[in-house]
Amino acid sequence: GEDVEQSLFLSVREGDSSVINCTYTDSSSTYLYWYKQEPGAGLQLLTYIFSNMDMKQDQRLTVLLNKKDKHLSLRIADTQTGDSAIYFCAESEGGNKLVFGAGTILRVKS
Amino acid sequence: ETGVTQSPTHLIKTRGQQVTLRCSSQSGHNTVSWYQQALGQGPQFIFQYYREEENGRGNFPPRFSGLQFPNYSSELNVNALELDDSALYLCASSLEGTQYFGPGTRLTVL
């Protein structure tokens, strides 16, 4: 079956790097995604990585994919208070359905 | 801003009632997906519509139904509301895979 797991909570100091981890089970997933959700809001697409890539960098964001271990991580460099939110990892299944983890709450202390 | 809009923003209904939620896709997107996000959880896939036809369905009962119109906007209908239907309902539009989410409709069932 499909299952995406994430750690529930991460607390960092402003200016430090944050690393949010995710494991997934569907080896046929073509794309893996990171979304951000602020309180009371919808999901904002942060970045995504194609399954044949190992790494993708986009400004302060770095995504690492270990396909053998089905492990995905999102690193946020120079974390700011505005980065405080819930971060969701999601795998695509069959081109239509996204399967989400339960989300990681990121708290940034100033 | 993704260009995906949803209405209404908030809605309060009582058990047994019916509700219709609406979604307008981002311009040029022909696919709409609907998700239910219960408090403290990740979004769960309800179904997807592609060019007015259902294109995949999650583990939701038949009282959850949908429509997609020629302009690719969409409706989610829920009949015989139950207390557990209280959630944030998110729609996402896409063209070739990557899904962009709207702000959601918060449904409360009393």
Backbone of each chain as ProteinMPNN parsed JSONL, in Angstrom:
{"seq_chain_A": "GEDVEQSLFLSVREGDSSVINCTYTDSSSTYLYWYKQEPGAGLQLLTYIFSNMDMKQDQRLTVLLNKKDKHLSLRIADTQTGDSAIYFCAESEGGNKLVFGAGTILRVKS", "coords_chain_A": {"N_chain_A": [[0.815, -1.19, 0.0], [0.19, 2.381, -0.127], [2.105, 4.814, 1.577], [3.18, 7.63, 3.277], [5.581, 8.994, 5.303], [6.447, 11.326, 7.827], [8.471, 13.216, 10.098], [7.046, 14.778, 12.997], [7.54, 17.303, 14.087], [9.709, 20.134, 14.065], [12.141, 22.245, 15.364], [13.962, 25.191, 14.963], [16.601, 27.642, 15.095], [16.476, 31.027, 14.005], [18.188, 31.71, 11.0], [19.656, 29.385, 11.047], [20.042, 26.154, 9.351], [17.342, 24.154, 8.161], [16.212, 20.817, 8.154], [13.982, 18.709, 6.748], [12.552, 15.571, 6.825], [11.39, 12.699, 4.946], [9.761, 9.65, 4.235], [8.763, 7.33, 1.736], [6.614, 4.947, 0.046], [5.863, 4.047, -2.49], [7.405, 2.82, -5.129], [7.052, 3.363, -7.752], [6.512, 5.979, -8.057], [6.568, 8.964, -9.895], [7.098, 11.674, -9.611], [8.108, 13.622, -6.798], [6.991, 15.723, -4.207], [7.196, 18.858, -2.435], [5.205, 20.703, -0.306], [4.016, 23.712, 1.233], [2.193, 24.842, 4.041], [0.553, 27.457, 5.465], [-0.997, 28.752, 8.483], [-4.491, 28.28, 8.322], [-4.572, 28.395, 5.574], [-4.312, 27.383, 2.041], [-2.401, 24.917, 0.184], [0.912, 25.581, -0.721], [2.928, 25.136, -3.47], [6.249, 24.235, -3.149], [8.571, 22.994, -4.242], [9.649, 20.388, -6.499], [10.754, 17.088, -7.376], [12.018, 15.035, -9.904], [11.857, 11.533, -10.263], [14.169, 10.344, -11.24], [16.248, 11.875, -10.503], [18.829, 12.935, -8.201], [19.228, 15.17, -6.699], [18.026, 18.474, -6.216], [18.269, 21.931, -6.518], [16.979, 25.022, -5.461], [17.191, 28.158, -5.059], [17.018, 28.934, -1.726], [16.283, 26.404, -1.121], [16.945, 22.919, -0.976], [16.54, 19.797, -2.337], [16.895, 16.425, -1.596], [17.064, 13.161, -2.879], [16.88, 9.817, -2.168], [16.528, 7.128, -3.809], [16.79, 4.428, -3.51], [16.484, 3.937, -0.769], [14.041, 5.065, -0.522], [13.76, 7.712, 0.458], [13.306, 11.081, 1.127], [14.37, 14.435, 1.366], [14.097, 17.812, 2.548], [15.922, 20.663, 2.554], [16.214, 23.75, 4.095], [17.936, 26.594, 3.727], [19.421, 29.15, 5.817], [17.171, 29.728, 7.562], [14.163, 31.508, 8.065], [11.862, 33.489, 10.1], [9.496, 33.67, 8.699], [9.38, 31.246, 7.463], [8.157, 29.526, 9.134], [5.757, 27.089, 9.368], [3.604, 24.421, 8.167], [4.979, 21.628, 6.61], [4.569, 19.583, 3.855], [5.25, 16.47, 2.454], [4.815, 14.78, -0.62], [3.873, 12.078, -2.715], [3.467, 11.243, -6.135], [0.981, 9.307, -7.706], [0.337, 7.249, -10.284], [-0.047, 9.421, -11.916], [-2.261, 10.949, -11.297], [-3.179, 11.052, -8.619], [-2.18, 12.49, -5.553], [-0.318, 11.457, -2.777], [-0.106, 12.251, 0.51], [2.066, 12.977, 3.289], [1.654, 13.304, 6.898], [2.532, 15.75, 7.586], [5.029, 18.126, 8.656], [5.605, 20.177, 11.338], [7.192, 23.176, 11.29], [8.986, 25.196, 13.373], [10.32, 28.324, 13.837], [12.607, 29.946, 15.738], [13.267, 33.186, 16.91]], "CA_chain_A": [[0.0, 0.0, 0.0], [0.939, 3.627, -0.164], [2.235, 5.453, 2.872], [4.231, 8.643, 3.328], [5.793, 9.304, 6.71], [7.282, 12.486, 8.145], [8.572, 13.573, 11.508], [5.928, 15.681, 13.265], [7.869, 18.644, 14.562], [11.104, 20.555, 13.999], [12.348, 23.597, 15.87], [15.296, 25.686, 14.64], [16.815, 29.07, 15.335], [16.559, 31.855, 12.808], [19.527, 31.724, 10.427], [20.154, 28.011, 10.915], [19.418, 25.346, 8.298], [16.314, 23.192, 8.578], [16.131, 19.634, 7.301], [12.734, 17.973, 6.969], [12.699, 14.26, 6.204], [10.171, 12.017, 4.505], [9.929, 8.36, 3.572], [7.588, 6.969, 0.943], [6.628, 3.508, -0.217], [5.529, 3.677, -3.862], [8.63, 2.934, -5.933], [6.728, 3.793, -9.112], [6.232, 7.422, -8.075], [7.347, 9.658, -10.901], [7.508, 12.931, -9.018], [7.904, 13.813, -5.36], [6.713, 17.139, -4.035], [7.139, 19.514, -1.135], [4.246, 21.79, -0.206], [4.028, 24.472, 2.49], [0.868, 25.317, 4.418], [0.509, 28.387, 6.59], [-2.266, 28.586, 9.214], [-5.732, 28.683, 7.674], [-4.374, 28.604, 4.132], [-4.153, 26.203, 1.203], [-1.043, 24.401, 0.031], [1.766, 26.288, -1.665], [3.98, 24.278, -4.013], [7.595, 24.768, -2.951], [9.471, 22.423, -5.219], [9.413, 18.976, -6.757], [11.913, 16.432, -7.964], [11.71, 13.886, -10.735], [12.376, 10.353, -9.564], [15.49, 9.914, -11.725], [17.231, 12.843, -10.028], [19.287, 12.751, -6.833], [19.261, 16.427, -5.981], [17.55, 19.655, -6.924], [18.443, 23.126, -5.696], [16.171, 26.149, -5.906], [17.458, 29.247, -4.127], [17.363, 28.44, -0.374], [15.77, 25.044, -0.952], [17.653, 21.807, -1.593], [15.845, 18.528, -2.186], [17.715, 15.246, -1.823], [16.264, 11.954, -3.061], [17.554, 8.524, -2.134], [15.473, 6.271, -4.328], [16.993, 3.067, -2.977], [15.898, 3.897, 0.573], [12.759, 5.784, -0.597], [13.902, 8.787, 1.425], [13.311, 12.412, 0.533], [14.561, 15.476, 2.373], [14.043, 19.22, 2.132], [16.782, 21.516, 3.374], [15.99, 25.185, 3.936], [19.098, 27.327, 4.222], [19.162, 30.465, 6.398], [15.738, 29.695, 7.871], [13.606, 32.763, 8.568], [10.603, 33.318, 10.844], [8.445, 33.473, 7.707], [9.36, 29.85, 7.033], [7.339, 28.767, 10.091], [4.575, 26.575, 8.668], [3.584, 22.958, 8.077], [5.555, 21.19, 5.345], [4.066, 18.277, 3.449], [5.873, 15.708, 1.392], [3.778, 14.048, -1.337], [4.292, 11.317, -3.882], [2.431, 11.121, -7.156], [0.665, 7.915, -8.015], [-0.443, 7.072, -11.504], [-0.257, 10.665, -12.654], [-3.383, 11.776, -10.892], [-3.394, 11.17, -7.183], [-1.061, 12.782, -4.657], [-0.415, 10.865, -1.448], [0.597, 13.16, 1.407], [2.368, 12.668, 4.672], [0.847, 14.025, 7.888], [3.072, 17.104, 7.704], [6.02, 18.46, 9.682], [5.47, 21.553, 11.802], [8.487, 23.842, 11.45], [8.928, 26.383, 14.212], [11.574, 29.07, 13.748], [12.745, 30.838, 16.89], [14.113, 34.359, 16.618]], "C_chain_A": [[0.857, 1.252, 0.0], [0.985, 4.236, 1.231], [3.386, 6.429, 2.786], [4.367, 9.058, 4.778], [6.756, 10.469, 6.862], [7.385, 12.622, 9.649], [7.58, 14.707, 11.765], [6.344, 17.121, 13.523], [9.363, 18.896, 14.437], [11.189, 21.99, 14.472], [13.781, 24.018, 15.576], [15.377, 27.163, 15.01], [16.934, 29.802, 13.994], [18.01, 31.902, 12.323], [20.158, 30.349, 10.277], [19.528, 27.348, 9.698], [18.387, 24.407, 8.917], [16.364, 22.017, 7.621], [14.889, 18.847, 7.695], [12.813, 16.681, 6.165], [11.364, 13.593, 5.92], [10.554, 10.656, 3.941], [8.627, 8.001, 2.862], [7.709, 5.507, 0.557], [6.443, 3.148, -1.682], [6.739, 3.895, -4.767], [8.338, 3.397, -7.354], [6.419, 5.288, -9.2], [7.153, 8.124, -9.055], [7.921, 10.948, -10.349], [7.258, 12.902, -7.52], [7.89, 15.307, -5.104], [6.897, 17.572, -2.593], [6.174, 20.694, -1.231], [4.36, 22.43, 1.175], [2.608, 24.94, 2.785], [0.978, 26.22, 5.638], [-0.867, 28.291, 7.248], [-3.465, 29.112, 8.439], [-5.65, 28.836, 6.173], [-4.328, 27.282, 3.384], [-2.7, 25.791, 1.128], [-0.299, 25.182, -1.049], [2.849, 25.334, -2.15], [5.331, 24.958, -3.82], [8.533, 24.306, -4.048], [9.073, 20.982, -5.456], [10.66, 18.401, -7.409], [11.438, 15.224, -8.758], [12.443, 12.68, -10.156], [13.728, 9.866, -10.077], [16.602, 10.908, -11.353], [17.631, 12.51, -8.597], [19.132, 14.032, -6.013], [18.673, 17.52, -6.874], [17.703, 20.841, -5.998], [17.656, 24.274, -6.318], [16.284, 27.229, -4.85], [17.805, 28.681, -2.746], [16.968, 26.989, -0.147], [16.644, 24.03, -1.673], [16.87, 20.534, -1.3], [16.826, 17.413, -2.495], [16.809, 14.025, -1.9], [17.168, 10.738, -3.057], [16.51, 7.491, -2.532], [15.584, 4.853, -3.782], [16.317, 2.922, -1.609], [14.515, 4.548, 0.617], [12.722, 6.899, 0.452], [14.073, 10.111, 0.693], [13.562, 13.421, 1.638], [14.495, 16.852, 1.726], [14.912, 20.006, 3.09], [16.466, 22.97, 3.039], [17.193, 25.888, 4.55], [18.666, 28.661, 4.802], [17.674, 30.619, 6.725], [15.298, 31.006, 8.522], [12.291, 32.507, 9.308], [9.43, 33.113, 9.888], [8.374, 32.061, 7.151], [8.561, 28.974, 7.991], [6.023, 28.381, 9.426], [4.563, 25.061, 8.824], [4.074, 22.581, 6.681], [5.102, 19.764, 5.062], [4.908, 17.719, 2.307], [4.746, 14.938, 0.708], [4.397, 13.283, -2.487], [3.131, 11.253, -4.862], [2.217, 9.651, -7.436], [-0.182, 7.881, -9.281], [-0.763, 8.352, -12.238], [-1.441, 11.467, -12.217], [-3.446, 12.031, -9.401], [-2.097, 11.539, -6.473], [-1.333, 12.118, -3.307], [0.486, 11.673, -0.532], [0.983, 12.49, 2.713], [1.491, 13.508, 5.589], [1.35, 15.448, 8.126], [4.056, 17.244, 8.845], [5.837, 19.921, 10.044], [6.873, 22.119, 12.012], [8.275, 25.109, 12.258], [10.298, 27.05, 14.177], [11.607, 30.08, 14.885], [13.685, 31.986, 16.56], [15.061, 34.647, 17.768]], "O_chain_A": [[2.081, 1.191, 0.112], [0.006, 4.174, 1.975], [4.455, 6.091, 2.276], [3.383, 9.433, 5.416], [7.742, 10.587, 6.134], [6.496, 12.195, 10.386], [7.3, 15.505, 10.87], [5.599, 18.053, 13.219], [10.18, 18.005, 14.669], [10.416, 22.847, 14.045], [14.719, 23.289, 15.9], [14.364, 27.833, 15.209], [17.425, 29.261, 13.003], [18.936, 32.103, 13.108], [21.079, 30.163, 9.482], [18.608, 27.891, 9.085], [18.544, 23.934, 10.043], [16.538, 22.198, 6.415], [14.763, 18.381, 8.827], [13.107, 16.7, 4.97], [10.351, 13.879, 6.559], [11.562, 10.53, 3.245], [7.535, 8.326, 3.33], [8.766, 4.897, 0.716], [6.825, 2.052, -2.092], [7.056, 5.029, -5.126], [9.252, 3.779, -8.086], [6.105, 5.803, -10.273], [8.365, 7.909, -9.05], [9.084, 11.277, -10.587], [6.331, 12.252, -7.036], [8.663, 16.062, -5.694], [6.775, 16.777, -1.661], [6.298, 21.556, -2.101], [4.746, 21.784, 2.149], [1.898, 25.386, 1.883], [1.435, 25.802, 6.702], [-1.809, 27.796, 6.629], [-3.459, 30.246, 7.96], [-6.578, 29.361, 5.557], [-4.307, 26.208, 3.986], [-1.869, 26.254, 1.909], [-0.817, 25.41, -2.142], [3.602, 24.784, -1.347], [5.544, 26.089, -4.256], [9.202, 25.11, -4.697], [8.266, 20.417, -4.717], [11.506, 19.131, -7.925], [10.556, 14.486, -8.318], [13.541, 12.818, -9.617], [14.374, 9.054, -9.416], [17.735, 10.798, -11.82], [16.869, 11.879, -7.864], [18.932, 13.988, -4.8], [18.803, 17.495, -8.098], [17.316, 20.78, -4.831], [17.665, 24.471, -7.533], [15.555, 27.216, -3.858], [18.82, 27.997, -2.62], [17.279, 26.41, 0.895], [17.038, 24.234, -2.821], [16.573, 20.233, -0.143], [17.509, 17.439, -3.519], [15.896, 13.869, -1.089], [18.106, 10.643, -3.849], [15.715, 7.038, -1.709], [14.577, 4.165, -3.615], [15.663, 1.917, -1.331], [13.882, 4.581, 1.673], [11.772, 7.008, 1.228], [14.876, 10.235, -0.232], [13.024, 13.28, 2.736], [14.79, 17.03, 0.544], [14.67, 20.015, 4.297], [16.451, 23.372, 1.875], [17.435, 25.785, 5.753], [17.679, 29.249, 4.357], [17.008, 31.527, 6.226], [15.97, 31.537, 9.406], [11.683, 31.447, 9.164], [8.463, 32.44, 10.243], [7.424, 31.712, 6.45], [8.312, 27.805, 7.696], [5.268, 29.243, 8.977], [5.402, 24.49, 9.521], [3.63, 23.156, 5.687], [5.231, 18.868, 5.896], [5.225, 18.41, 1.339], [3.816, 14.487, 1.377], [5.318, 13.76, -3.149], [1.966, 11.216, -4.468], [3.153, 8.852, -7.408], [-1.284, 8.428, -9.322], [-1.65, 8.376, -13.091], [-1.635, 12.578, -12.71], [-3.747, 13.148, -8.981], [-1.043, 10.97, -6.756], [-2.436, 12.207, -2.768], [1.691, 11.773, -0.761], [0.319, 11.565, 3.18], [0.688, 14.319, 5.128], [0.684, 16.251, 8.78], [3.94, 16.573, 9.87], [5.903, 20.8, 9.184], [7.646, 21.599, 12.817], [7.491, 25.98, 11.882], [11.313, 26.412, 14.454], [10.747, 30.956, 14.982], [14.763, 31.782, 16.001], [15.845, 35.594, 17.699]]}, "seq_chain_B": "ETGVTQSPTHLIKTRGQQVTLRCSSQSGHNTVSWYQQALGQGPQFIFQYYREEENGRGNFPPRFSGLQFPNYSSELNVNALELDDSALYLCASSLEGTQYFGPGTRLTVL", "coords_chain_B": {"N_chain_B": [[0.262, 33.385, -5.409], [-1.889, 31.112, -6.945], [-3.85, 31.212, -8.833], [-5.973, 29.558, -8.616], [-9.19, 29.388, -7.469], [-11.579, 29.143, -4.793], [-14.895, 28.604, -3.565], [-17.548, 28.513, -1.122], [-15.587, 30.401, 1.335], [-15.839, 29.66, 3.991], [-18.135, 27.436, 5.627], [-21.046, 26.403, 7.288], [-22.837, 23.609, 8.22], [-25.556, 21.319, 9.023], [-25.88, 17.982, 10.324], [-26.85, 15.522, 7.931], [-27.585, 17.309, 5.976], [-26.964, 18.677, 2.635], [-24.17, 19.682, 0.63], [-22.521, 21.948, -1.597], [-19.48, 22.596, -3.048], [-17.255, 24.861, -4.7], [-14.897, 25.317, -7.399], [-12.527, 27.094, -9.237], [-10.407, 26.637, -11.923], [-6.878, 27.175, -12.534], [-5.987, 29.251, -15.261], [-5.999, 27.624, -18.369], [-5.559, 25.101, -17.343], [-6.651, 21.736, -17.413], [-7.408, 19.803, -15.662], [-8.802, 18.851, -12.582], [-8.433, 18.236, -9.156], [-9.697, 16.97, -6.076], [-9.359, 17.255, -2.559], [-9.576, 16.163, 0.841], [-8.901, 17.572, 3.931], [-8.524, 16.752, 7.084], [-8.42, 18.036, 10.453], [-5.149, 18.525, 11.573], [-4.061, 16.608, 9.935], [-2.696, 15.225, 6.851], [-3.666, 16.106, 3.465], [-6.258, 14.141, 1.917], [-6.898, 12.261, -0.95], [-9.777, 12.728, -2.89], [-11.194, 12.671, -5.454], [-10.524, 12.97, -9.019], [-10.944, 15.037, -11.877], [-10.825, 15.034, -15.384], [-11.037, 16.772, -18.253], [-13.863, 16.831, -18.002], [-14.542, 14.25, -17.238], [-14.552, 11.713, -14.685], [-11.48, 10.764, -13.313], [-10.163, 8.927, -11.648], [-10.415, 7.917, -8.269], [-10.509, 8.263, -4.773], [-10.64, 6.66, -1.516], [-13.47, 7.202, -0.769], [-16.944, 7.459, 0.102], [-19.895, 6.977, -2.046], [-21.545, 9.178, -1.595], [-20.032, 11.364, -1.853], [-19.599, 13.325, -4.552], [-18.87, 14.606, -7.855], [-18.397, 17.211, -10.337], [-17.234, 18.364, -13.506], [-16.967, 21.206, -15.494], [-17.372, 22.539, -18.889], [-15.645, 24.744, -18.982], [-13.684, 23.93, -17.334], [-13.947, 24.462, -14.646], [-15.074, 23.286, -11.402], [-17.199, 21.254, -9.298], [-17.744, 20.03, -5.992], [-19.82, 17.805, -4.452], [-21.456, 16.905, -1.502], [-23.506, 14.629, 0.005], [-25.94, 13.923, 2.599], [-24.61, 14.787, 5.046], [-22.104, 14.091, 7.492], [-20.776, 14.239, 10.851], [-18.031, 13.761, 10.776], [-17.315, 14.731, 8.334], [-16.483, 17.265, 8.587], [-13.979, 19.456, 7.739], [-11.127, 20.793, 5.936], [-11.569, 21.507, 2.612], [-9.873, 21.018, -0.289], [-9.113, 22.112, -3.544], [-7.289, 21.351, -6.492], [-5.63, 22.378, -9.405], [-4.325, 21.27, -12.558], [-2.141, 20.782, -15.382], [-0.247, 19.121, -16.736], [0.43, 17.264, -14.695], [1.837, 18.518, -12.284], [0.326, 19.778, -9.404], [-1.602, 22.566, -8.443], [-2.758, 24.327, -5.727], [-5.856, 25.626, -4.429], [-7.161, 28.033, -1.999], [-8.861, 26.682, -0.308], [-11.923, 25.403, 1.232], [-13.456, 25.744, 4.269], [-15.314, 23.476, 5.932], [-17.772, 23.022, 8.326], [-19.536, 20.714, 10.172], [-22.355, 20.437, 12.078]], "CA_chain_B": [[-1.093, 33.169, -5.929], [-1.894, 30.065, -7.953], [-4.927, 31.42, -9.798], [-7.061, 28.629, -8.308], [-10.079, 29.986, -6.476], [-12.61, 28.266, -4.242], [-15.964, 29.266, -2.816], [-17.252, 29.646, -0.261], [-14.398, 30.264, 2.178], [-16.29, 28.913, 5.163], [-19.506, 26.958, 5.502], [-21.51, 25.616, 8.431], [-24.024, 22.813, 7.878], [-25.926, 20.353, 10.052], [-25.884, 16.583, 9.879], [-27.921, 15.147, 7.032], [-27.738, 18.262, 4.871], [-26.139, 18.508, 1.443], [-23.347, 20.861, 0.404], [-21.811, 22.057, -2.872], [-18.296, 23.45, -3.011], [-16.894, 25.215, -6.065], [-13.48, 25.536, -7.659], [-12.16, 27.568, -10.573], [-9.034, 26.221, -12.216], [-5.923, 28.122, -13.126], [-6.198, 29.368, -16.696], [-5.274, 26.66, -19.196], [-5.49, 23.774, -16.715], [-7.818, 20.949, -17.77], [-7.591, 18.746, -14.667], [-9.065, 19.317, -11.221], [-8.446, 17.197, -8.127], [-10.25, 17.403, -4.795], [-8.777, 16.622, -1.388], [-10.142, 16.476, 2.16], [-7.865, 17.656, 4.95], [-9.026, 16.827, 8.461], [-7.542, 18.807, 11.335], [-3.937, 17.847, 12.012], [-3.677, 15.528, 9.02], [-2.407, 15.6, 5.473], [-4.813, 15.978, 2.558], [-6.606, 12.819, 1.383], [-7.44, 12.369, -2.299], [-11.182, 12.33, -3.046], [-11.267, 12.264, -6.861], [-9.951, 13.871, -10.013], [-11.673, 15.167, -13.141], [-10.015, 15.423, -16.533], [-11.912, 17.041, -19.391], [-15.254, 16.575, -17.613], [-14.75, 12.863, -16.837], [-13.838, 11.294, -13.486], [-10.219, 10.147, -13.722], [-9.534, 8.393, -10.45], [-11.195, 8.188, -7.075], [-9.935, 7.74, -3.539], [-11.492, 5.811, -0.683], [-14.581, 7.993, -0.242], [-18.224, 6.84, -0.279], [-20.572, 7.587, -3.203], [-22.215, 10.448, -1.293], [-19.111, 12.392, -2.366], [-19.659, 13.286, -6.009], [-18.317, 15.82, -8.442], [-18.659, 17.575, -11.73], [-16.347, 19.349, -14.107], [-17.695, 21.905, -16.542], [-16.555, 22.772, -20.088], [-14.577, 25.727, -18.735], [-12.801, 23.212, -16.414], [-14.271, 24.655, -13.236], [-15.535, 22.02, -10.843], [-17.972, 21.237, -8.049], [-17.745, 18.851, -5.131], [-21.083, 17.687, -3.734], [-21.49, 15.908, -0.443], [-24.862, 14.405, 0.502], [-26.105, 13.275, 3.918], [-23.408, 15.169, 5.783], [-21.813, 13.498, 8.801], [-19.883, 15.086, 11.644], [-16.651, 13.525, 10.335], [-17.046, 15.445, 7.084], [-15.892, 18.56, 8.941], [-12.597, 19.436, 7.249], [-10.78, 21.759, 4.893], [-11.65, 20.864, 1.3], [-8.932, 21.674, -1.184], [-9.055, 21.675, -4.928], [-6.009, 21.617, -7.152], [-5.714, 22.24, -10.858], [-3.062, 20.88, -13.191], [-2.176, 20.592, -16.829], [0.492, 17.89, -17.042], [0.984, 16.611, -13.521], [2.024, 19.276, -11.045], [-0.961, 20.293, -8.939], [-1.578, 23.858, -7.763], [-3.909, 24.302, -4.849], [-6.59, 26.806, -4.03], [-7.083, 28.33, -0.562], [-9.68, 25.745, 0.457], [-13.202, 25.736, 1.873], [-13.558, 25.133, 5.603], [-16.679, 22.994, 6.183], [-18.057, 22.568, 9.678], [-20.814, 20.013, 10.259], [-22.795, 20.411, 13.49]], "C_chain_B": [[-1.065, 32.155, -7.08], [-2.906, 30.335, -9.055], [-6.067, 30.445, -9.612], [-7.909, 29.263, -7.207], [-11.135, 28.983, -6.036], [-13.65, 29.095, -3.516], [-16.936, 28.226, -2.276], [-15.966, 29.419, 0.54], [-14.703, 29.382, 3.388], [-17.754, 28.547, 4.981], [-19.851, 26.165, 6.762], [-22.802, 24.921, 8.033], [-24.367, 21.916, 9.066], [-25.962, 18.957, 9.442], [-27.075, 16.29, 8.99], [-28.114, 16.093, 5.86], [-26.797, 17.914, 3.724], [-25.354, 19.793, 1.233], [-22.703, 20.79, -0.982], [-20.666, 23.04, -2.728], [-17.821, 23.671, -4.444], [-15.417, 25.561, -6.203], [-13.306, 26.042, -9.088], [-10.685, 27.284, -10.802], [-8.163, 27.393, -12.633], [-6.122, 28.096, -14.64], [-5.339, 28.361, -17.46], [-5.176, 25.265, -18.615], [-6.776, 23.006, -16.972], [-8.152, 19.858, -16.76], [-7.804, 19.356, -13.29], [-9.109, 18.115, -10.283], [-8.997, 17.789, -6.848], [-9.644, 16.575, -3.662], [-9.538, 17.057, -0.136], [-9.0, 16.49, 3.161], [-8.513, 17.827, 6.318], [-7.987, 17.528, 9.329], [-6.341, 17.98, 11.769], [-3.46, 16.728, 11.11], [-3.275, 16.091, 7.661], [-3.651, 15.452, 4.612], [-4.98, 14.545, 2.066], [-7.318, 13.011, 0.051], [-8.89, 11.88, -2.345], [-11.399, 11.805, -4.461], [-10.644, 13.326, -7.737], [-10.842, 13.876, -11.244], [-10.727, 15.678, -14.217], [-10.973, 15.577, -17.704], [-13.323, 16.508, -19.16], [-15.547, 15.125, -17.229], [-13.976, 12.547, -15.55], [-12.625, 10.452, -13.91], [-9.461, 9.608, -12.509], [-10.303, 8.821, -9.233], [-10.492, 7.563, -5.879], [-10.969, 6.95, -2.759], [-12.573, 6.635, 0.014], [-15.889, 7.399, -0.733], [-18.892, 7.597, -1.417], [-21.289, 8.889, -2.889], [-21.291, 11.65, -1.573], [-19.137, 12.282, -3.891], [-19.156, 14.612, -6.563], [-18.756, 16.03, -9.865], [-17.506, 18.445, -12.197], [-17.055, 19.927, -15.318], [-16.785, 22.166, -17.743], [-15.457, 23.804, -19.901], [-13.572, 25.209, -17.703], [-12.99, 23.579, -14.951], [-14.944, 23.388, -12.72], [-16.367, 22.239, -9.592], [-17.724, 19.929, -7.317], [-19.06, 18.876, -4.375], [-20.957, 16.598, -2.679], [-22.914, 15.829, 0.076], [-24.823, 13.808, 1.903], [-24.888, 13.528, 4.798], [-23.321, 14.489, 7.143], [-20.825, 14.414, 9.528], [-18.427, 14.972, 11.17], [-16.314, 14.18, 8.998], [-16.485, 16.843, 7.355], [-14.407, 18.528, 8.596], [-12.378, 20.647, 6.36], [-10.803, 20.999, 3.568], [-10.833, 21.688, 0.314], [-9.133, 21.184, -2.61], [-7.715, 22.094, -5.508], [-6.211, 21.474, -8.647], [-4.333, 21.921, -11.418], [-3.257, 20.758, -14.689], [-1.479, 19.293, -17.204], [1.188, 17.378, -15.795], [1.029, 17.462, -12.266], [0.735, 19.99, -10.659], [-0.767, 21.571, -8.129], [-2.881, 24.026, -7.018], [-4.547, 25.677, -4.662], [-6.519, 26.986, -2.517], [-7.945, 27.418, 0.312], [-11.003, 26.319, 0.924], [-13.251, 25.001, 3.195], [-15.02, 24.77, 5.843], [-16.784, 22.508, 7.622], [-19.437, 21.942, 9.683], [-21.188, 19.876, 11.734], [-23.879, 19.356, 13.709]], "O_chain_B": [[-0.325, 32.314, -8.051], [-2.816, 29.73, -10.123], [-7.039, 30.488, -10.365], [-7.399, 29.625, -6.147], [-11.532, 28.097, -6.793], [-13.349, 30.136, -2.932], [-17.133, 27.178, -2.892], [-15.337, 28.366, 0.431], [-13.933, 28.492, 3.749], [-18.509, 29.231, 4.29], [-19.052, 25.36, 7.24], [-23.745, 25.56, 7.567], [-23.573, 21.769, 9.996], [-26.061, 18.782, 8.227], [-28.185, 16.751, 9.258], [-28.735, 15.728, 4.862], [-25.966, 17.01, 3.814], [-25.812, 20.872, 1.611], [-22.381, 19.708, -1.474], [-20.868, 24.187, -2.328], [-17.96, 22.794, -5.297], [-14.777, 26.031, -5.263], [-13.87, 25.483, -10.029], [-9.83, 27.638, -9.989], [-8.652, 28.451, -13.029], [-6.391, 27.045, -15.222], [-4.132, 28.251, -17.241], [-4.758, 24.336, -19.306], [-7.869, 23.54, -16.78], [-9.077, 19.074, -16.976], [-7.078, 20.262, -12.881], [-9.746, 17.105, -10.581], [-8.792, 18.969, -6.563], [-9.445, 15.367, -3.789], [-10.069, 18.165, -0.065], [-8.22, 15.54, 3.237], [-8.989, 18.908, 6.664], [-6.812, 17.598, 8.97], [-6.494, 16.867, 12.272], [-2.555, 15.977, 11.474], [-3.486, 17.267, 7.366], [-4.589, 14.748, 4.989], [-4.007, 13.83, 1.829], [-8.232, 13.828, -0.06], [-9.198, 10.773, -1.903], [-11.745, 10.639, -4.651], [-10.288, 14.414, -7.286], [-11.422, 12.853, -11.61], [-9.946, 16.606, -14.007], [-11.641, 14.621, -18.098], [-13.896, 15.827, -20.011], [-16.693, 14.797, -16.923], [-12.873, 13.054, -15.35], [-12.732, 9.556, -14.748], [-8.256, 9.82, -12.375], [-10.79, 9.949, -9.158], [-9.949, 6.462, -5.971], [-12.035, 6.615, -3.274], [-12.585, 6.749, 1.239], [-15.957, 6.889, -1.852], [-18.509, 8.725, -1.724], [-21.616, 9.642, -3.806], [-21.725, 12.802, -1.531], [-18.74, 11.259, -4.45], [-19.033, 15.602, -5.842], [-19.38, 15.18, -10.499], [-16.884, 19.163, -11.414], [-17.679, 19.191, -16.083], [-15.566, 22.032, -17.636], [-14.438, 23.75, -20.589], [-12.707, 25.958, -17.249], [-12.273, 23.066, -14.092], [-15.337, 22.522, -13.502], [-16.256, 23.263, -8.918], [-17.523, 18.876, -7.923], [-19.38, 19.87, -3.723], [-20.422, 15.519, -2.933], [-23.473, 16.827, 0.533], [-23.808, 13.26, 2.333], [-24.222, 12.591, 5.238], [-24.319, 14.332, 7.846], [-20.142, 15.237, 8.919], [-17.688, 15.956, 11.163], [-15.156, 14.181, 8.579], [-16.057, 17.525, 6.424], [-13.665, 17.683, 9.095], [-13.296, 21.414, 6.071], [-10.138, 19.973, 3.421], [-11.069, 22.88, 0.114], [-9.302, 19.988, -2.85], [-7.098, 23.063, -5.066], [-6.887, 20.553, -9.103], [-3.311, 22.26, -10.823], [-4.376, 20.647, -15.189], [-2.049, 18.459, -17.908], [2.385, 17.091, -15.817], [0.341, 17.167, -11.289], [0.133, 20.705, -11.461], [0.1, 21.656, -7.259], [-3.965, 23.89, -7.585], [-3.892, 26.717, -4.726], [-5.89, 26.185, -1.826], [-7.778, 27.386, 1.532], [-11.189, 27.533, 1.003], [-13.104, 23.78, 3.242], [-15.87, 25.654, 5.947], [-15.985, 21.687, 8.074], [-20.405, 22.565, 9.247], [-20.454, 19.289, 12.529], [-24.365, 19.193, 14.829]]}, "name": "protein", "num_of_chains": 2, "seq": "GEDVEQSLFLSVREGDSSVINCTYTDSSSTYLYWYKQEPGAGLQLLTYIFSNMDMKQDQRLTVLLNKKDKHLSLRIADTQTGDSAIYFCAESEGGNKLVFGAGTILRVKSETGVTQSPTHLIKTRGQQVTLRCSSQSGHNTVSWYQQALGQGPQFIFQYYREEENGRGNFPPRFSGLQFPNYSSELNVNALELDDSALYLCASSLEGTQYFGPGTRLTVL"}
